[in-house]
Amino acid sequence: MTILDAILLGIIQGLTEFLPVSSTAHLTLGGRALSLIDAAHPERWTAFIAVIQLGTLAAILIYFAKDLVAIVRGFVVHGRRFLTDRSQGLGEARLGWLVIVGTLPVVIIGLTFKKVIEGNLTKSLEVIGTGLIVLALVLWLAERVGRRDRTIAEATWKDALWVGLAQAVALIPGSSRSGTTITAALLLGMKREDAARFSFLLSVPAIGASGLLQLYEMRSFIDQLGVANVVVATIVSAVVGYASIEFLLRYLRTRSTAIFIFYRLFAGATIWALLLSGRISP
């Protein structure tokens, strides 16, 4: 991997982590195009992806700093009261509990199927192409049937659990973490912008835990990737990721996710066309 490769991968990560198009799919395609994925050690590519996601995590922490501070403060001060008191003013504590509830599925499923996630199956272009198409159809359904009249403040623990389960589905490459969570929130009746905000907030513990764990496990082979390359890719992903958050939230205030649905269908169909024609290998 060169510095230019690292910059390119950082841009891809920053652009696709928050848009519902699957960052893992695009990074894997980029890695294969640059001949960076070692089939004998697929877990190394999984670790690299998870670590540079810490850059996009930094983007979330900076962009939502005020909200996150309020959530932590509210959770510490009022967290216990929330269990018995639903009065106004405990919104931040509620949101803190919702994030915890929504994070549990991806932690449990992620640890249970860790070996599968790190293996070659999740690098398969057949899986990626299928994931892109299937979620596009589900997102289309969410746009068709979602009421879009609820806010994050109206979310319940059941909503958080469903969105959390959707986040766990994103462990399948091509699904997209932001895509699955936004889709689930839309199906539950949330407004588009609120669905995206909840998706971003819910990603904080998931991305943070995964990235730090993989950073620890990367210690044995980080020299092969190049420490400077990993750092550069992470920084670039943070800068581009911040711009992506701003773009998506502004975009969803007045527009639907149709453009992302069409893009996913096109990308998935293109991958399958290339696979079936033998131009690329699974």
C-alpha positions as CSV (number, residue, x, y, z in Angstrom):
1,M,0.0,0.0,0.0
2,T,1.3,3.5,-0.9
3,I,0.3,6.9,0.5
4,L,-1.8,7.5,-2.6
5,D,-3.6,4.2,-2.0
6,A,-4.2,5.3,1.6
7,I,-5.6,8.7,0.5
8,L,-7.9,7.1,-2.0
9,L,-9.2,4.5,0.5
10,G,-9.7,7.3,3.1
11,I,-11.8,9.3,0.6
12,I,-13.9,6.2,-0.2
13,Q,-14.4,5.5,3.5
14,G,-15.3,9.1,4.3
15,L,-17.8,9.3,1.4
16,T,-19.5,6.0,1.8
17,E,-19.6,5.4,5.6
18,F,-22.6,7.8,6.1
19,L,-24.3,7.6,2.7
20,P,-26.5,4.4,2.5
21,V,-24.4,2.8,-0.2
22,S,-22.1,0.5,1.9
23,S,-18.5,1.6,2.8
24,T,-17.4,-2.0,3.2
25,A,-18.5,-2.8,-0.3
26,H,-16.7,0.1,-1.9
27,L,-13.5,-0.3,0.2
28,T,-13.4,-4.0,-0.7
29,L,-13.9,-3.2,-4.4
30,G,-11.2,-0.6,-4.1
31,G,-8.9,-3.0,-2.3
32,R,-9.3,-5.6,-4.9
33,A,-8.7,-3.1,-7.7
34,L,-5.5,-2.1,-6.1
35,S,-4.5,-5.7,-5.3
36,L,-4.3,-4.9,-1.6
37,I,-6.5,-7.8,-0.2
38,D,-4.5,-10.9,0.8
39,A,-6.8,-13.9,0.3
40,A,-4.7,-15.9,2.7
41,H,-5.2,-13.3,5.5
42,P,-8.7,-11.7,4.8
43,E,-8.9,-10.7,8.5
44,R,-6.2,-8.1,7.8
45,W,-8.4,-6.2,5.4
46,T,-11.3,-6.4,7.8
47,A,-9.0,-4.9,10.5
48,F,-7.8,-2.1,8.2
49,I,-11.4,-1.2,7.3
50,A,-12.5,-1.1,11.0
51,V,-9.5,1.0,12.0
52,I,-9.9,3.7,9.4
53,Q,-13.6,3.9,10.4
54,L,-12.2,5.5,13.6
55,G,-11.6,8.6,11.3
56,T,-15.3,8.7,10.5
57,L,-16.1,8.2,14.1
58,A,-14.0,11.3,14.9
59,A,-16.2,13.1,12.3
60,I,-19.3,12.1,14.2
61,L,-17.9,13.1,17.5
62,I,-17.0,16.5,16.2
63,Y,-20.2,17.1,14.3
64,F,-22.5,16.0,17.1
65,A,-20.2,17.1,20.0
66,K,-22.9,19.3,21.5
67,D,-25.6,16.5,21.3
68,L,-23.2,13.8,22.6
69,V,-22.1,15.9,25.6
70,A,-25.8,16.6,26.4
71,I,-26.6,12.8,26.1
72,V,-23.8,11.8,28.4
73,R,-24.6,14.5,30.9
74,G,-28.3,13.6,30.8
75,F,-27.6,9.9,31.1
76,V,-25.3,10.4,34.1
77,V,-27.6,12.8,35.9
78,H,-31.0,11.4,34.9
79,G,-30.4,7.9,33.5
80,R,-31.8,6.0,36.5
81,R,-34.9,8.3,36.7
82,F,-35.7,7.6,33.1
83,L,-36.7,4.1,34.0
84,T,-39.7,5.4,36.0
85,D,-40.1,9.0,35.0
86,R,-41.0,9.9,31.4
87,S,-41.4,13.7,32.1
88,Q,-40.0,16.4,29.8
89,G,-36.4,17.2,30.3
90,L,-35.2,13.7,30.4
91,G,-34.8,13.4,26.6
92,E,-31.0,13.2,26.7
93,A,-31.2,10.4,29.2
94,R,-33.7,8.5,27.1
95,L,-31.6,8.9,24.0
96,G,-28.6,7.5,26.0
97,W,-30.6,4.4,26.9
98,L,-31.8,4.1,23.3
99,V,-28.3,4.1,22.0
100,I,-27.3,1.4,24.5
101,V,-30.3,-0.8,23.6
102,G,-29.6,-0.3,19.9
103,T,-26.0,-1.2,20.3
104,L,-26.5,-4.6,22.0
105,P,-27.5,-6.6,18.9
106,V,-24.4,-5.7,16.9
107,V,-22.1,-6.4,19.8
108,I,-23.7,-9.9,20.4
109,I,-23.9,-10.9,16.8
110,G,-20.6,-9.3,15.9
111,L,-18.7,-11.2,18.6
112,T,-20.6,-14.5,17.9
113,F,-19.8,-14.4,14.2
114,K,-16.4,-12.7,14.4
115,K,-14.6,-15.4,12.4
116,V,-17.1,-15.4,9.6
117,I,-17.0,-11.6,9.4
118,E,-13.3,-11.6,9.2
119,G,-13.2,-14.4,6.6
120,N,-13.3,-14.5,2.8
121,L,-17.1,-14.9,2.6
122,T,-17.6,-11.2,3.6
123,K,-15.1,-10.2,0.8
124,S,-17.1,-12.1,-1.8
125,L,-18.3,-9.9,-4.7
126,E,-21.4,-12.2,-5.0
127,V,-22.3,-11.3,-1.4
128,I,-21.6,-7.6,-1.9
129,G,-23.6,-7.4,-5.2
130,T,-26.5,-9.2,-3.7
131,G,-26.4,-7.0,-0.5
132,L,-26.4,-3.8,-2.6
133,I,-29.5,-4.9,-4.5
134,V,-31.5,-6.4,-1.6
135,L,-31.1,-3.4,0.6
136,A,-32.0,-1.0,-2.3
137,L,-35.3,-2.8,-2.6
138,V,-36.0,-2.7,1.2
139,L,-35.1,1.0,1.3
140,W,-37.5,1.6,-1.6
141,L,-40.2,-0.2,0.4
142,A,-39.4,2.0,3.5
143,E,-39.8,5.1,1.4
144,R,-43.1,3.8,0.1
145,V,-44.7,2.7,3.4
146,G,-42.9,4.9,6.0
147,R,-45.1,7.6,7.6
148,R,-42.2,10.0,8.2
149,D,-44.0,11.7,11.0
150,R,-42.0,10.7,14.1
151,T,-38.9,12.3,15.6
152,I,-36.0,10.8,17.7
153,A,-37.7,12.2,20.8
154,E,-40.6,9.9,20.1
155,A,-38.5,6.8,19.7
156,T,-39.1,3.9,22.1
157,W,-36.8,1.1,23.3
158,K,-38.5,-1.2,20.9
159,D,-37.7,1.2,18.1
160,A,-34.0,1.2,19.2
161,L,-33.9,-2.6,19.3
162,W,-35.3,-2.9,15.8
163,V,-32.8,-0.3,14.5
164,G,-30.1,-2.1,16.4
165,L,-31.0,-5.4,14.8
166,A,-30.8,-3.6,11.4
167,Q,-27.3,-2.3,12.3
168,A,-26.3,-5.9,12.9
169,V,-27.5,-6.9,9.5
170,A,-24.9,-4.4,8.1
171,L,-22.2,-6.9,9.1
172,I,-23.1,-8.5,5.8
173,P,-21.1,-6.5,3.2
174,G,-23.1,-4.6,0.7
175,S,-25.8,-3.9,3.2
176,S,-24.5,-0.6,4.6
177,R,-24.6,0.2,8.3
178,S,-26.2,3.6,7.6
179,G,-28.4,2.1,5.0
180,T,-29.8,-0.6,7.2
181,T,-30.4,1.7,10.2
182,I,-31.9,4.5,8.2
183,T,-34.2,2.0,6.4
184,A,-35.3,0.5,9.7
185,A,-36.0,4.0,11.2
186,L,-38.0,4.9,8.1
187,L,-40.1,1.8,8.4
188,L,-40.8,2.7,12.0
189,G,-42.2,6.0,10.8
190,M,-39.3,8.4,11.5
191,K,-38.6,11.5,9.4
192,R,-35.7,11.1,7.0
193,E,-33.4,13.6,8.8
194,D,-34.2,12.1,12.2
195,A,-33.6,8.6,10.9
196,A,-30.2,9.7,9.7
197,R,-29.3,11.4,13.0
198,F,-30.3,8.4,15.0
199,S,-28.3,6.2,12.6
200,F,-25.2,8.4,13.2
201,L,-25.5,8.5,17.0
202,L,-26.1,4.8,17.1
203,S,-22.9,4.2,15.2
204,V,-20.7,5.8,17.8
205,P,-20.3,2.8,20.2
206,A,-20.4,0.3,17.4
207,I,-17.7,1.9,15.3
208,G,-15.6,2.8,18.3
209,A,-15.6,-0.7,19.9
210,S,-14.9,-2.4,16.5
211,G,-12.2,0.0,15.5
212,L,-10.3,-0.1,18.8
213,L,-10.6,-3.9,19.0
214,Q,-9.2,-4.3,15.4
215,L,-6.5,-1.7,16.1
216,Y,-5.3,-3.9,19.0
217,E,-5.4,-7.0,16.8
218,M,-3.6,-5.1,13.9
219,R,-0.5,-4.6,16.1
220,S,1.0,-7.9,14.7
221,F,0.8,-6.9,11.0
222,I,0.4,-3.1,10.9
223,D,4.0,-2.8,9.7
224,Q,3.0,-4.6,6.5
225,L,0.3,-2.1,5.8
226,G,2.5,0.8,6.9
227,V,1.7,2.9,10.0
228,A,1.8,6.1,8.0
229,N,-0.7,4.7,5.5
230,V,-3.1,3.7,8.2
231,V,-2.8,7.1,9.8
232,V,-3.3,9.0,6.5
233,A,-6.3,6.9,5.5
234,T,-7.9,7.5,8.9
235,I,-7.3,11.3,8.8
236,V,-8.6,11.6,5.3
237,S,-11.7,9.6,6.2
238,A,-12.4,12.0,9.1
239,V,-12.3,15.1,6.9
240,V,-14.3,13.6,4.1
241,G,-16.7,12.0,6.6
242,Y,-17.5,15.3,8.2
243,A,-18.5,16.8,4.9
244,S,-20.6,13.7,4.1
245,I,-22.6,14.0,7.4
246,E,-23.3,17.7,6.6
247,F,-24.3,16.8,3.0
248,L,-26.6,13.9,3.9
249,L,-28.5,15.7,6.7
250,R,-29.1,18.8,4.4
251,Y,-30.1,16.5,1.5
252,L,-32.6,14.5,3.5
253,R,-34.4,17.6,4.8
254,T,-36.0,18.1,1.4
255,R,-35.3,15.0,-0.6
256,S,-35.9,11.2,-0.5
257,T,-33.3,8.5,-0.7
258,A,-34.2,7.6,-4.3
259,I,-30.8,8.6,-5.7
260,F,-29.2,6.1,-3.3
261,I,-31.7,3.4,-4.2
262,F,-30.9,3.8,-7.9
263,Y,-27.2,3.9,-7.3
264,R,-27.3,0.7,-5.2
265,L,-29.3,-1.1,-7.9
266,F,-26.9,0.1,-10.6
267,A,-23.8,-0.9,-8.6
268,G,-25.2,-4.3,-7.6
269,A,-26.3,-5.1,-11.1
270,T,-23.0,-4.0,-12.5
271,I,-21.1,-6.3,-10.2
272,W,-23.3,-9.2,-11.1
273,A,-23.0,-8.5,-14.8
274,L,-19.2,-8.5,-14.5
275,L,-19.3,-11.7,-12.4
276,L,-21.6,-13.5,-14.9
277,S,-19.5,-12.4,-17.8
278,G,-16.3,-13.7,-16.2
279,R,-14.6,-10.3,-16.2
280,I,-14.1,-10.4,-12.5
281,S,-13.9,-13.2,-10.0
282,P,-16.1,-13.7,-7.0
